[in-house]
Amino acid sequence: MSIGGLSRWLNGKPAGILDAGMTFQEPSISYQAAGRRRAIWYAAIVVSALITSIPLYADPTDFTIFTDQQSYSAVLLQQGRVQTDADWNEQATGAIHQSQIFSIFSFAFDPAAVQPVVGSGIVSGLAVGAEPDGALHGDQGISLIVQPGLALDAFGREIVYGPFQGSANADIFRLTIPCSNPPCVFTDQAELDPHGGVLFLGVIAQPGFDFNQVTIEAVTPRDSSGEPVGIVPNWQIDALTFSAVPEPSTAVLMVSAFLCLAAIRRRPA
């Protein structure tokens, strides 16, 4: 028995009870500190998971598969050279599936009207067209839906169209986005070149407005009775450009997580 314990025992106070009381008080402080450290650690894990799981930006180079204009006919492996994902993307041709994820987008389309494919471009390289001949036609199109947590405040698409007979206006190509007063449809009034060419169409949203879906289509011009009065040349999606921002709910969630972490760190001992 320690001298302090012997002294208390002599004064008529059981040393074991007092010593037990002291041993219960000291660890309780350390337990509280350990609990705070665990809470901070868990909060940091949650915040890190949010940051890593929700993409806060999008790089237009993700769409290299749509914008490649190199003049070559094949992609070959070279011995001794490190292989990169670009080597495979250059030859990533084939059908696009419903809801297939690409970069921050997923594809949506009417399978009864169109089957999109990635294949040889009308100009060169790779582009998005449709079966069976690799080109989109009239009254065909696809939608791009942004992954949850993100929205767009700007979007543009470049299309290439092939030669055609007669005349056609660019307003057959349309870009549609969701808005409070639909339809929000964007077109170009220029006349298309019958020898074929490239057309760019885009939209930049006003401050405070964003959107999470874009529909790209070509509509056959018709008269009041529904009879075609114009043509849509073969066309493909050749390039996409966009500006992605966090959705308001995503931003609020992340700010709340950081505030919780700060509050835990500042809790008094």
C-alpha atoms as a printed R data frame, in Angstrom:
    type eleno elety resid chain resno       x      y        z
1   ATOM     1    CA   MET     A     1   0.000  0.000    0.000
2   ATOM     2    CA   SER     A     2   1.257  3.472   -0.815
3   ATOM     3    CA   ILE     A     3   2.062  6.024    1.891
4   ATOM     4    CA   GLY     A     4  -0.914  8.166    0.781
5   ATOM     5    CA   GLY     A     5  -3.197  5.153    0.986
6   ATOM     6    CA   LEU     A     6  -1.865  4.196    4.428
7   ATOM     7    CA   SER     A     7  -2.425  7.748    5.636
8   ATOM     8    CA   ARG     A     8  -6.061  7.767    4.500
9   ATOM     9    CA   TRP     A     9  -6.627  4.331    5.987
10  ATOM    10    CA   LEU     A    10  -5.368  5.553    9.299
11  ATOM    11    CA   ASN     A    11  -7.772  8.486    9.140
12  ATOM    12    CA   GLY     A    12 -10.677  6.021    8.903
13  ATOM    13    CA   LYS     A    13 -11.301  6.271    5.120
14  ATOM    14    CA   PRO     A    14 -11.038  3.084    3.074
15  ATOM    15    CA   ALA     A    15  -8.101  3.542    0.767
16  ATOM    16    CA   GLY     A    16  -9.460  1.153   -1.816
17  ATOM    17    CA   ILE     A    17 -12.619  3.222   -2.384
18  ATOM    18    CA   LEU     A    18 -10.716  6.509   -2.644
19  ATOM    19    CA   ASP     A    19  -8.118  5.013   -4.946
20  ATOM    20    CA   ALA     A    20 -10.867  3.533   -7.082
21  ATOM    21    CA   GLY     A    21 -12.517  6.937   -7.296
22  ATOM    22    CA   MET     A    22  -9.286  8.493   -8.492
23  ATOM    23    CA   THR     A    23  -8.729  5.819  -11.111
24  ATOM    24    CA   PHE     A    24 -12.263  6.337  -12.457
25  ATOM    25    CA   GLN     A    25 -11.886 10.134  -12.765
26  ATOM    26    CA   GLU     A    26  -8.547 10.241  -14.536
27  ATOM    27    CA   PRO     A    27  -9.416  7.839  -17.351
28  ATOM    28    CA   SER     A    28 -12.780  9.592  -17.890
29  ATOM    29    CA   ILE     A    29 -10.902 12.702  -19.051
30  ATOM    30    CA   SER     A    30  -8.754 10.662  -21.400
31  ATOM    31    CA   TYR     A    31 -11.847  8.836  -22.653
32  ATOM    32    CA   GLN     A    32 -13.477 12.173  -23.508
33  ATOM    33    CA   ALA     A    33 -10.376 13.318  -25.372
34  ATOM    34    CA   ALA     A    34 -10.189 10.016  -27.203
35  ATOM    35    CA   GLY     A    35 -13.884 10.331  -28.079
36  ATOM    36    CA   ARG     A    36 -13.322 13.790  -29.537
37  ATOM    37    CA   ARG     A    37 -10.376 12.532  -31.540
38  ATOM    38    CA   ARG     A    38 -12.490  9.680  -32.883
39  ATOM    39    CA   ALA     A    39 -15.288 12.105  -33.795
40  ATOM    40    CA   ILE     A    40 -12.834 14.358  -35.631
41  ATOM    41    CA   TRP     A    41 -11.384 11.353  -37.400
42  ATOM    42    CA   TYR     A    42 -14.801 10.080  -38.471
43  ATOM    43    CA   ALA     A    43 -15.858 13.544  -39.649
44  ATOM    44    CA   ALA     A    44 -12.644 13.882  -41.656
45  ATOM    45    CA   ILE     A    45 -13.353 10.506  -43.274
46  ATOM    46    CA   VAL     A    46 -16.886 11.607  -44.181
47  ATOM    47    CA   VAL     A    47 -15.672 14.897  -45.666
48  ATOM    48    CA   SER     A    48 -12.934 13.113  -47.606
49  ATOM    49    CA   ALA     A    49 -15.469 10.615  -48.931
50  ATOM    50    CA   LEU     A    50 -17.728 13.445  -50.076
51  ATOM    51    CA   ILE     A    51 -14.877 15.225  -51.827
52  ATOM    52    CA   THR     A    52 -13.644 12.119  -53.603
53  ATOM    53    CA   SER     A    53 -17.059 10.688  -54.500
54  ATOM    54    CA   ILE     A    54 -18.595 13.870  -55.964
55  ATOM    55    CA   PRO     A    55 -16.735 15.274  -58.974
56  ATOM    56    CA   LEU     A    56 -16.547 19.046  -58.658
57  ATOM    57    CA   TYR     A    57 -15.251 19.751  -62.128
58  ATOM    58    CA   ALA     A    58 -15.154 18.186  -65.559
59  ATOM    59    CA   ASP     A    59 -12.361 18.372  -68.068
60  ATOM    60    CA   PRO     A    60 -13.403 18.693  -71.724
61  ATOM    61    CA   THR     A    61 -10.456 16.453  -72.603
62  ATOM    62    CA   ASP     A    62 -12.591 13.610  -71.218
63  ATOM    63    CA   PHE     A    63 -14.228 13.717  -74.642
64  ATOM    64    CA   THR     A    64 -11.075 13.016  -76.626
65  ATOM    65    CA   ILE     A    65 -12.914 10.066  -78.129
66  ATOM    66    CA   PHE     A    66 -15.271 12.552  -79.812
67  ATOM    67    CA   THR     A    67 -12.715 15.141  -80.848
68  ATOM    68    CA   ASP     A    68  -9.904 13.074  -82.323
69  ATOM    69    CA   GLN     A    69  -9.122 14.357  -85.825
70  ATOM    70    CA   GLN     A    70  -5.875 12.463  -86.397
71  ATOM    71    CA   SER     A    71  -5.237 11.055  -89.848
72  ATOM    72    CA   TYR     A    72  -4.525  7.396  -89.247
73  ATOM    73    CA   SER     A    73  -6.314  4.151  -89.947
74  ATOM    74    CA   ALA     A    74  -5.379  1.984  -86.950
75  ATOM    75    CA   VAL     A    75  -3.964  1.957  -83.421
76  ATOM    76    CA   LEU     A    76  -1.115 -0.531  -82.900
77  ATOM    77    CA   LEU     A    77   0.792 -1.617  -79.799
78  ATOM    78    CA   GLN     A    78   4.491 -0.834  -79.653
79  ATOM    79    CA   GLN     A    79   6.906 -3.063  -77.750
80  ATOM    80    CA   GLY     A    80   8.663 -1.307  -74.888
81  ATOM    81    CA   ARG     A    81   6.243  1.628  -74.811
82  ATOM    82    CA   VAL     A    82   4.021  2.315  -71.798
83  ATOM    83    CA   GLN     A    83   0.363  1.906  -72.774
84  ATOM    84    CA   THR     A    84  -2.124  4.608  -71.774
85  ATOM    85    CA   ASP     A    85  -5.907  4.796  -71.682
86  ATOM    86    CA   ALA     A    86  -5.772  7.111  -74.701
87  ATOM    87    CA   ASP     A    87  -4.370  4.235  -76.762
88  ATOM    88    CA   TRP     A    88  -7.521  2.259  -76.104
89  ATOM    89    CA   ASN     A    89  -9.901  5.222  -76.365
90  ATOM    90    CA   GLU     A    90  -8.677  5.931  -79.887
91  ATOM    91    CA   GLN     A    91 -10.058  2.596  -81.004
92  ATOM    92    CA   ALA     A    92 -13.085  2.441  -78.684
93  ATOM    93    CA   THR     A    93 -15.724  1.999  -81.354
94  ATOM    94    CA   GLY     A    94 -19.049  0.255  -80.888
95  ATOM    95    CA   ALA     A    95 -22.633  0.663  -79.759
96  ATOM    96    CA   ILE     A    96 -23.612  3.059  -76.976
97  ATOM    97    CA   HIS     A    97 -25.934  1.463  -74.418
98  ATOM    98    CA   GLN     A    98 -28.895  3.018  -72.688
99  ATOM    99    CA   SER     A    99 -27.755  4.761  -69.455
100 ATOM   100    CA   GLN     A   100 -24.114  4.071  -70.292
101 ATOM   101    CA   ILE     A   101 -21.800  6.326  -68.265
102 ATOM   102    CA   PHE     A   102 -19.260  8.448  -70.091
103 ATOM   103    CA   SER     A   103 -17.283 11.013  -68.107
104 ATOM   104    CA   ILE     A   104 -19.899 12.931  -66.053
105 ATOM   105    CA   PHE     A   105 -22.756 11.998  -68.400
106 ATOM   106    CA   SER     A   106 -25.023  9.055  -69.025
107 ATOM   107    CA   PHE     A   107 -26.692  8.477  -72.387
108 ATOM   108    CA   ALA     A   108 -30.447  8.357  -72.869
109 ATOM   109    CA   PHE     A   109 -32.283  7.761  -76.147
110 ATOM   110    CA   ASP     A   110 -35.309  6.104  -77.709
111 ATOM   111    CA   PRO     A   111 -34.082  2.664  -78.830
112 ATOM   112    CA   ALA     A   112 -37.046  2.392  -81.191
113 ATOM   113    CA   ALA     A   113 -35.810  5.452  -83.095
114 ATOM   114    CA   VAL     A   114 -32.036  5.345  -82.867
115 ATOM   115    CA   GLN     A   115 -29.102  3.169  -81.799
116 ATOM   116    CA   PRO     A   116 -26.111  5.462  -81.204
117 ATOM   117    CA   VAL     A   117 -22.629  4.170  -81.964
118 ATOM   118    CA   VAL     A   118 -19.078  5.474  -81.763
119 ATOM   119    CA   GLY     A   119 -17.461  4.985  -85.134
120 ATOM   120    CA   SER     A   120 -15.548  6.559  -87.979
121 ATOM   121    CA   GLY     A   121 -16.220 10.258  -88.354
122 ATOM   122    CA   ILE     A   122 -17.586 11.857  -91.503
123 ATOM   123    CA   VAL     A   123 -14.449 14.026  -91.569
124 ATOM   124    CA   SER     A   124 -11.910 11.790  -89.766
125 ATOM   125    CA   GLY     A   125 -11.185 10.236  -86.385
126 ATOM   126    CA   LEU     A   126 -14.078  9.075  -84.203
127 ATOM   127    CA   ALA     A   127 -17.535 10.544  -83.717
128 ATOM   128    CA   VAL     A   128 -20.955  9.576  -82.391
129 ATOM   129    CA   GLY     A   129 -23.392  8.479  -85.064
130 ATOM   130    CA   ALA     A   130 -25.951  5.694  -85.278
131 ATOM   131    CA   GLU     A   131 -26.510  2.299  -86.783
132 ATOM   132    CA   PRO     A   132 -26.617  1.014  -89.440
133 ATOM   133    CA   ASP     A   133 -24.395  3.396  -91.438
134 ATOM   134    CA   GLY     A   134 -22.647  5.276  -88.607
135 ATOM   135    CA   ALA     A   135 -24.602  8.516  -89.123
136 ATOM   136    CA   LEU     A   136 -27.594 10.119  -87.425
137 ATOM   137    CA   HIS     A   137 -30.565 11.122  -89.577
138 ATOM   138    CA   GLY     A   138 -33.728 13.187  -89.352
139 ATOM   139    CA   ASP     A   139 -35.870 12.973  -86.198
140 ATOM   140    CA   GLN     A   140 -33.048 11.256  -84.349
141 ATOM   141    CA   GLY     A   141 -31.051 12.390  -81.352
142 ATOM   142    CA   ILE     A   142 -29.676 11.549  -77.918
143 ATOM   143    CA   SER     A   143 -29.814 13.066  -74.453
144 ATOM   144    CA   LEU     A   144 -26.918 13.508  -72.046
145 ATOM   145    CA   ILE     A   145 -27.855 13.393  -68.363
146 ATOM   146    CA   VAL     A   146 -25.395 14.795  -65.840
147 ATOM   147    CA   GLN     A   147 -24.421 12.562  -62.923
148 ATOM   148    CA   PRO     A   148 -26.044 13.378  -59.543
149 ATOM   149    CA   GLY     A   149 -24.215 16.077  -57.619
150 ATOM   150    CA   LEU     A   150 -23.309 18.076  -60.711
151 ATOM   151    CA   ALA     A   151 -25.046 20.498  -63.036
152 ATOM   152    CA   LEU     A   152 -24.066 22.467  -66.133
153 ATOM   153    CA   ASP     A   153 -23.959 26.219  -66.623
154 ATOM   154    CA   ALA     A   154 -22.667 26.033  -70.194
155 ATOM   155    CA   PHE     A   155 -22.763 23.445  -72.936
156 ATOM   156    CA   GLY     A   156 -21.801 23.320  -76.588
157 ATOM   157    CA   ARG     A   157 -21.680 20.679  -79.238
158 ATOM   158    CA   GLU     A   158 -19.987 20.523  -82.588
159 ATOM   159    CA   ILE     A   159 -21.515 18.394  -85.302
160 ATOM   160    CA   VAL     A   160 -20.321 17.450  -88.755
161 ATOM   161    CA   TYR     A   161 -22.745 16.846  -91.592
162 ATOM   162    CA   GLY     A   162 -22.221 15.208  -94.938
163 ATOM   163    CA   PRO     A   163 -22.948 16.409  -98.487
164 ATOM   164    CA   PHE     A   164 -26.576 16.660  -99.578
165 ATOM   165    CA   GLN     A   165 -28.705 17.708 -102.523
166 ATOM   166    CA   GLY     A   166 -30.771 20.873 -102.422
167 ATOM   167    CA   SER     A   167 -30.798 23.364  -99.560
168 ATOM   168    CA   ALA     A   168 -31.215 23.081  -95.809
169 ATOM   169    CA   ASN     A   169 -31.085 25.460  -92.871
170 ATOM   170    CA   ALA     A   170 -29.167 24.851  -89.666
171 ATOM   171    CA   ASP     A   171 -32.358 25.215  -87.599
172 ATOM   172    CA   ILE     A   172 -32.992 21.512  -88.197
173 ATOM   173    CA   PHE     A   173 -30.286 20.872  -85.569
174 ATOM   174    CA   ARG     A   174 -31.502 21.613  -82.063
175 ATOM   175    CA   LEU     A   175 -30.133 21.734  -78.561
176 ATOM   176    CA   THR     A   176 -32.780 21.478  -75.826
177 ATOM   177    CA   ILE     A   177 -32.339 21.937  -72.067
178 ATOM   178    CA   PRO     A   178 -34.839 21.818  -69.167
179 ATOM   179    CA   CYS     A   179 -36.070 25.227  -68.019
180 ATOM   180    CA   SER     A   180 -38.943 26.788  -66.086
181 ATOM   181    CA   ASN     A   181 -40.672 28.063  -69.247
182 ATOM   182    CA   PRO     A   182 -40.264 25.266  -71.802
183 ATOM   183    CA   PRO     A   183 -39.297 24.682  -74.416
184 ATOM   184    CA   CYS     A   184 -35.765 26.045  -74.141
185 ATOM   185    CA   VAL     A   185 -34.599 25.143  -77.646
186 ATOM   186    CA   PHE     A   186 -31.518 26.623  -79.304
187 ATOM   187    CA   THR     A   187 -30.957 26.595  -83.063
188 ATOM   188    CA   ASP     A   188 -28.881 28.325  -85.722
189 ATOM   189    CA   GLN     A   189 -30.500 30.095  -88.656
190 ATOM   190    CA   ALA     A   190 -27.532 29.790  -91.027
191 ATOM   191    CA   GLU     A   191 -27.837 27.908  -94.302
192 ATOM   192    CA   LEU     A   192 -25.911 24.657  -94.479
193 ATOM   193    CA   ASP     A   193 -23.223 24.057  -97.079
194 ATOM   194    CA   PRO     A   194 -24.388 21.351  -99.540
195 ATOM   195    CA   HIS     A   195 -20.795 20.089  -99.708
196 ATOM   196    CA   GLY     A   196 -20.895 19.258  -95.997
197 ATOM   197    CA   GLY     A   197 -19.322 21.048  -93.082
198 ATOM   198    CA   VAL     A   198 -19.145 21.688  -89.345
199 ATOM   199    CA   LEU     A   199 -21.711 23.456  -87.157
200 ATOM   200    CA   PHE     A   200 -21.338 24.562  -83.529
201 ATOM   201    CA   LEU     A   201 -24.312 25.245  -81.293
202 ATOM   202    CA   GLY     A   202 -24.144 26.069  -77.591
203 ATOM   203    CA   VAL     A   203 -25.781 27.771  -74.639
204 ATOM   204    CA   ILE     A   204 -24.422 29.726  -71.668
205 ATOM   205    CA   ALA     A   205 -26.827 29.931  -68.752
206 ATOM   206    CA   GLN     A   206 -27.558 33.155  -66.896
207 ATOM   207    CA   PRO     A   207 -26.116 33.491  -63.372
208 ATOM   208    CA   GLY     A   208 -28.045 31.383  -60.885
209 ATOM   209    CA   PHE     A   209 -29.419 28.993  -63.497
210 ATOM   210    CA   ASP     A   210 -28.059 25.552  -64.289
211 ATOM   211    CA   PHE     A   211 -29.338 22.417  -65.948
212 ATOM   212    CA   ASN     A   212 -28.680 18.689  -65.718
213 ATOM   213    CA   GLN     A   213 -29.805 17.364  -69.091
214 ATOM   214    CA   VAL     A   214 -29.118 18.230  -72.717
215 ATOM   215    CA   THR     A   215 -30.898 16.805  -75.752
216 ATOM   216    CA   ILE     A   216 -29.147 16.933  -79.134
217 ATOM   217    CA   GLU     A   217 -31.340 16.158  -82.129
218 ATOM   218    CA   ALA     A   218 -32.161 16.898  -85.750
219 ATOM   219    CA   VAL     A   219 -35.784 17.485  -86.726
220 ATOM   220    CA   THR     A   220 -37.104 16.989  -90.249
221 ATOM   221    CA   PRO     A   221 -38.880 20.190  -91.402
222 ATOM   222    CA   ARG     A   222 -42.570 19.567  -92.136
223 ATOM   223    CA   ASP     A   223 -45.576 21.579  -93.230
224 ATOM   224    CA   SER     A   224 -48.831 21.980  -91.324
225 ATOM   225    CA   SER     A   225 -50.110 18.666  -92.660
226 ATOM   226    CA   GLY     A   226 -46.985 16.834  -91.470
227 ATOM   227    CA   GLU     A   227 -45.449 16.305  -94.887
228 ATOM   228    CA   PRO     A   228 -41.647 16.744  -95.121
229 ATOM   229    CA   VAL     A   229 -40.615 19.999  -96.774
230 ATOM   230    CA   GLY     A   230 -36.875 19.683  -96.248
231 ATOM   231    CA   ILE     A   231 -34.089 17.236  -95.585
232 ATOM   232    CA   VAL     A   232 -31.636 16.417  -92.816
233 ATOM   233    CA   PRO     A   233 -28.176 15.440  -94.082
234 ATOM   234    CA   ASN     A   234 -26.218 12.651  -92.447
235 ATOM   235    CA   TRP     A   235 -24.732 14.035  -89.232
236 ATOM   236    CA   GLN     A   236 -22.587 13.068  -86.251
237 ATOM   237    CA   ILE     A   237 -21.638 14.519  -82.866
238 ATOM   238    CA   ASP     A   238 -18.005 15.410  -83.310
239 ATOM   239    CA   ALA     A   239 -17.152 17.304  -80.116
240 ATOM   240    CA   LEU     A   240 -18.651 18.404  -76.807
241 ATOM   241    CA   THR     A   241 -17.622 21.283  -74.556
242 ATOM   242    CA   PHE     A   242 -19.178 22.037  -71.182
243 ATOM   243    CA   SER     A   243 -18.765 23.735  -67.829
244 ATOM   244    CA   ALA     A   244 -19.801 21.683  -64.793
245 ATOM   245    CA   VAL     A   245 -20.634 23.087  -61.351
246 ATOM   246    CA   PRO     A   246 -21.796 21.449  -58.089
247 ATOM   247    CA   GLU     A   247 -25.551 21.358  -57.616
248 ATOM   248    CA   PRO     A   248 -26.795 23.638  -54.798
249 ATOM   249    CA   SER     A   249 -27.634 20.602  -52.646
250 ATOM   250    CA   THR     A   250 -24.114 19.255  -53.125
251 ATOM   251    CA   ALA     A   251 -22.537 22.554  -52.135
252 ATOM   252    CA   VAL     A   252 -24.749 22.799  -49.035
253 ATOM   253    CA   LEU     A   253 -23.875 19.225  -48.040
254 ATOM   254    CA   MET     A   254 -20.150 19.863  -48.297
255 ATOM   255    CA   VAL     A   255 -20.324 23.172  -46.438
256 ATOM   256    CA   SER     A   256 -22.325 21.484  -43.664
257 ATOM   257    CA   ALA     A   257 -19.731 18.720  -43.379
258 ATOM   258    CA   PHE     A   258 -16.900 21.241  -43.044
259 ATOM   259    CA   LEU     A   259 -18.852 23.236  -40.428
260 ATOM   260    CA   CYS     A   260 -19.484 20.067  -38.403
261 ATOM   261    CA   LEU     A   261 -15.808 19.224  -38.545
262 ATOM   262    CA   ALA     A   262 -14.877 22.735  -37.397
263 ATOM   263    CA   ALA     A   263 -17.408 22.588  -34.546
264 ATOM   264    CA   ILE     A   264 -16.023 19.267  -33.296
265 ATOM   265    CA   ARG     A   265 -12.477 20.588  -33.362
266 ATOM   266    CA   ARG     A   266 -13.447 23.676  -31.343
267 ATOM   267    CA   ARG     A   267 -15.414 21.805  -28.661
268 ATOM   268    CA   PRO     A   268 -13.910 22.639  -25.236
269 ATOM   269    CA   ALA     A   269 -12.060 19.894  -23.396
